[in-house]
Structure formats: C-alpha cells, structure tokens
C-alpha cells in the first residue's frame, strides 16, 4: 500500500455497538447503513500510531507498490447510521490500536 492511501478503520466494539442499536430500532428489512469511524486515516497515520503505541520510535514503515485494484481512498458516510440508529463511534484510531495492543484496563484482550 502506498503511504497516502486511506481507509476508514473501525474498531470492533463500534461495530458491536451498531449491531446492538440495530436490535433496538425498527428499521426496514434490508436497510443498508454504513458502520465506520467516519474519518479517513492514511496508511502513514496508521503506521505512526502503531509505532508510537509500541514505543518503537526508530521503526520506519516500509511501503510497497500498489497492487492492481487497490482502493486509493476509502471513507464511509455514516450520516444514515447516526440519524437512524443514534450510532456514534466511540473509538479513535489511537484508542482502538491501544486496546488492540495492550487489552482492556482489566487485563482482558478485546
């Protein structure tokens, strides 16, 4: 992936929150909602967060050539999920990475 490519990374607990909200709401059958963080993050930003959380300041990301068919930019519009479900992502890229690396405050891995 190239350093400028972006994705809308979503922490699993936010997806769980959205699923629970779907169970509470009366949505039309087959209703489609985007569940995401609602913020694009570049591959460079992601690498920087991981490097900082690991405390490996000397580590540098290695970028390779894009592959055929790679998506350059991915960013979900979560307006419909906010409106219809009351969905609001709780995890930033920083907090999601931290929880993934060290687990929850009670020592359980997420």
C-alpha positions as CSV (number, residue, x, y, z in Angstrom):
1,X,0.0,0.0,0.0
2,X,1.1,3.5,-0.7
3,X,1.6,5.9,2.3
4,X,-1.1,8.3,1.1
5,X,-3.8,5.7,0.6
6,X,-6.5,5.9,3.2
7,X,-9.1,3.7,4.9
8,X,-11.9,4.3,7.4
9,X,-10.7,2.0,10.1
10,X,-13.4,0.9,12.5
11,X,-12.8,-0.7,15.9
12,X,-14.7,-3.9,16.5
13,X,-16.5,-2.5,19.7
14,X,-18.1,0.2,17.5
15,X,-19.4,-2.5,15.1
16,X,-20.8,-4.3,18.1
17,X,-22.5,-1.1,19.3
18,X,-24.1,-0.6,15.9
19,X,-25.4,-4.2,15.9
20,X,-26.9,-3.7,19.3
21,X,-28.5,-0.5,18.2
22,X,-30.0,-2.3,15.2
23,X,-31.7,-4.8,17.5
24,X,-33.3,-1.9,19.4
25,X,-34.6,0.0,16.3
26,X,-37.3,-0.7,13.9
27,X,-35.6,-0.5,10.5
28,X,-36.9,-1.5,7.2
29,X,-35.9,-5.0,6.1
30,X,-32.8,-4.8,4.0
31,X,-32.0,-1.3,5.2
32,X,-28.3,-0.5,4.4
33,X,-26.2,1.6,6.8
34,X,-22.5,2.3,6.7
35,X,-20.9,1.5,10.0
36,X,-17.4,3.0,10.3
37,X,-15.4,5.5,12.2
38,X,-16.4,8.3,9.8
39,X,-12.9,9.5,9.4
40,X,-10.3,8.5,6.8
41,X,-6.8,7.6,8.1
42,X,-3.8,7.4,5.8
43,X,-1.6,4.4,5.9
44,X,1.2,6.7,7.1
45,X,-1.0,7.9,10.0
46,X,-1.8,4.3,10.9
47,X,1.8,3.3,10.9
48,X,2.7,6.3,13.0
49,X,0.1,5.4,15.6
50,X,1.3,1.8,15.8
51,X,4.9,2.9,16.1
52,X,4.1,5.4,18.9
53,X,1.9,2.9,20.8
54,X,4.7,0.3,20.6
55,X,7.3,2.8,21.7
56,X,9.5,2.0,18.7
57,X,10.4,5.5,17.5
58,X,13.3,4.1,15.4
59,X,11.0,1.8,13.4
60,X,10.1,3.1,9.9
61,X,7.3,1.8,7.8
62,X,8.2,0.0,4.5
63,X,5.9,1.0,1.6
64,X,5.5,-1.2,-1.4
65,X,4.0,-0.6,-4.8
66,X,0.2,-0.5,-5.0
67,X,-1.5,-3.7,-6.3
68,X,-3.8,-3.8,-9.2
69,X,-7.3,-3.0,-7.9
70,X,-6.2,-1.4,-4.7
71,X,-8.6,1.3,-3.4
72,X,-6.8,4.6,-3.0
73,X,-9.3,6.3,-0.7
74,X,-12.0,4.8,1.5
75,X,-14.2,6.9,3.7
76,X,-17.7,5.9,4.8
77,X,-20.6,8.3,5.1
78,X,-22.1,7.4,8.5
79,X,-24.8,10.0,8.5
80,X,-27.6,7.5,8.0
81,X,-26.4,5.3,10.9
82,X,-26.2,8.4,13.1
83,X,-29.7,9.5,12.2
84,X,-31.5,6.1,12.1
85,X,-29.6,4.4,14.9
86,X,-28.1,7.1,17.1
87,X,-24.8,5.5,16.2
88,X,-21.7,7.4,17.3
89,X,-18.2,5.8,17.0
90,X,-16.5,5.7,20.4
91,X,-13.0,4.6,19.4
92,X,-10.4,6.8,17.6
93,X,-7.7,5.1,15.6
94,X,-5.4,5.8,18.6
95,X,-7.6,4.2,21.2
96,X,-8.5,1.3,19.0
97,X,-4.9,0.5,18.4
98,X,-4.0,0.9,22.1
99,X,-6.8,-1.5,23.1
100,X,-5.7,-4.0,20.4
101,X,-2.1,-3.9,21.6
102,X,-2.5,-3.9,25.4
103,X,-6.0,-5.1,26.0
104,X,-8.6,-3.5,28.3
105,X,-7.9,-1.9,31.6
106,X,-9.0,-5.0,33.4
107,X,-6.3,-7.0,31.5
108,X,-8.7,-8.8,29.2
109,X,-7.8,-8.7,25.5
110,X,-10.5,-7.3,23.2
